[in-house]
Amino acid sequence: MKIGILGSGDVAKTLGGGFLKHGHAVKMGTRDPAKLVAWGQQNPGAQIGGFAAAAMFGELVVLAVKGSASMEALRAAAENGALEGKTVIDATNPIAEGAPSHGVLKFFTNLDESLLERLQREYPNVRLVKAFNSVGNSRMINPDFDVKPTMFICGNDAEAKRTVTRVLDQFGWETADMGMAEAARAIEPLCMLWCIPGFLHNQWSHAFKLLK
């Protein structure tokens, strides 16, 4: 597929590299191309442009910016209908400013409304799927565990979730579909849980597994 990545941080670069590894065409979207110079030199097969250009390029788009910048990034990417009807993987978390409390991050959302829901309400014609928000970037692509880890996803569009599941299959994940967008109220806080061992014990290489 042709993949548009919105973002230039570690998550965006990791996922961009993962898609390239698996034979997809990638265009990175950023407001600051200087942040991707070194990455572009290491990944000469990728293109680099603005948010709207990456969104227009992608058959599948990945939103991989800070949660506080996610609405603005989608707004920039949606120019001229570039996101209409497209599947967008939402890898963001609503992390608020401020230090963690005893290892627990602060969110700017609450348990009655997720960031995914806010984005979906603002862009009803974009097929958003929450994924990649509950693991560190070092383990996103074909993680090396004794068992296949679980990626929890949700979203309102069944076909979009099937597309994301195929990506997760390529990237070495078991997919657990938790249902509609409201499920992000539970999936997004997994980021908090995932980060606690990191902040308290400097352990950042784990992932979740759903046992059935």
N, C-alpha and C positions, 0 to 999 in steps of 0.2 A: 504493500500500500504506500501511498504518499502521506507522510506524517508531518503535521505542523506542530511545533513545540512552542508554547508561549512561556517564555522565561529564560533566564541566563544564569541561574544559580546552580548549586550542586545537583539538585533533583532534576532540573531540566537537562543539564549536561549528561547526567547518568542515563536518563531515559532516552535522550537523543542518541547516545552511543549504543544503547541496547537495541533500538530499532535498526540502526545501521548494521550492527552485528548480525541481525536476523534478516538482512536483505531488503529492508524497506528504504525508500527515499525520504530524506529528512530535510526540512527547512526550519531553522531556529528563528523565533521571533523575539526581538529585544528592543528596548529603547536605547540601549547603550552597547553598540557593536564592539566596543573596546573590551567588554567583559568576556567576549567569545573569541578573541583573536587567538589565544594559545590553544583553546579547544578546537577551533577551526583548522589550525595547522596540524593537529593530531588526528583530525577527522576530515580530510580533504574532500570526501564524498558528500558532505553536508553543505547546504546553502544557508546563508544568514541574511535576514532582512528584518522588517518591522513586524509588529503584531498582526496588522491587517494582511500583509503579504504572506505571512506564515499560515494564517487562517484560510486565506484563499487557496493556497497551495495544497493544504491537507485534505485528504479524504477523511482522515481521522485526526482530531486535534487534541493536544494535551495541555491542560492548564496547570502550570507548575511554577507559580509565583508565591510570594508571601500571601497568606490569607487576607491580610489587611489591604492588599493591592489587587485582589482577585476581581472585584467588580469593575474596577477601572481598566484592568487588562482585558476583560471580556468586552467592555465597551469599545476599546480601541480595536480589538480584533473583529468586532461585528460590523465594521464599516462596510457599506455597500452590500449588505446581506451575506458577508463572507462565511458566516456560521450557520445560516439558515438550514435546518434539517440535518445538520451534521452531528455525529457522535463526538462528544468532548469528554475526555477523561479528566475528572476533577481530582487532582492530587494534593489539593490545598488543605490546610488546617487553620481554624480561626484562632490562632495564637495571639494573645494580647501582649502589649508591652509590659515589661516588669519581670523581675526575677522569679524563678519558681519558688514555691513555698514547700520546704521539706521534699524537694524533688518533683513537685506537682506544678505543671504549667497552668497559667491562667488563660481562659478563653474569653473572647468578646461576644460569644453566643451563650445560649442557655439550653437546657434539656428539652425545651418546648419548640426550639427552632434551630436547625443546623445551618451552616454556611451554604451547603449544597442547596437547601430549600430556598434560601434568599436568592442565590444565583438563578435557580430554575424559575422562580417567580418573575424575576426581571427579564429572563430570556426564555419564554415558554416554547419557542420553536427550535431551541437547541436541545439536543438529546444528551443530557448530562449523566455521567456515571461516576460515582465516587470510587476511587481505587488508588492504590499506592500511597495512602496517607498514613498507614499504620506500621511502617517499617523504615529503617534508615536507608539512605541512598546506596550504601555499600553492599546491601543485600537485595536490591531490587531486581537485578538481572541474573537469572539462573543461580540462585543462592545455593551454596554447598552445605546442605544439612543431611543428616542420616535419613530423614523423612521429608517429603515435600511439604513446605509450609502452606498456610492458608491465607489467601487474600480475600477479605470481606468487601463485597461491592454492593451497591444499591443504585436505583434509578427508576424512572417511570417508564422507560421504553425498553421492551423486551428484546428487540432486535439489536439495539445499541449494546445491551448487556451481553448478548451473544458475541458481538464483535470484540468487546473487551475481554471476554472469556477466552477467545482464540488467541489474543495477544498474551494473556496470562499463561496459557498453555505453552506458548513459545518461550516465555520468560521463566519457565520452570515452577509455576505456582499451581496449587489447587485453588479453585474458585468457590467461594461460598456466597451465593446470591441471597441477600437479606431482604429483598423486596423493593418497595417503592422508596421515593426520596426521603420520606420521614425516617427511614432506618438510619440515615446519616446522623441522626441525633445520638445514636449509639455507636456508630462506626467512627465518627470523628474523635470522640474521647479516647478511643484506643491509642491515639497518638500520645495522650497524657500517660497512659499506662505503660506504653512502650518506652517512654523517655525516663521513667522513674529509675530503673536500674542504671541508666547512663549518668543521670545527675548525682545519684547517691553512691554508685560504685564504679563509675567509668566503664560500664559494660554497654556497648552499643551495637553488638553483632547478633542479636537475637531476632526471632520472628515468632508469630503466633501460629498455633496449630489447632484446628477444630477436630476433636475426636468424635467419631460417630459409632 
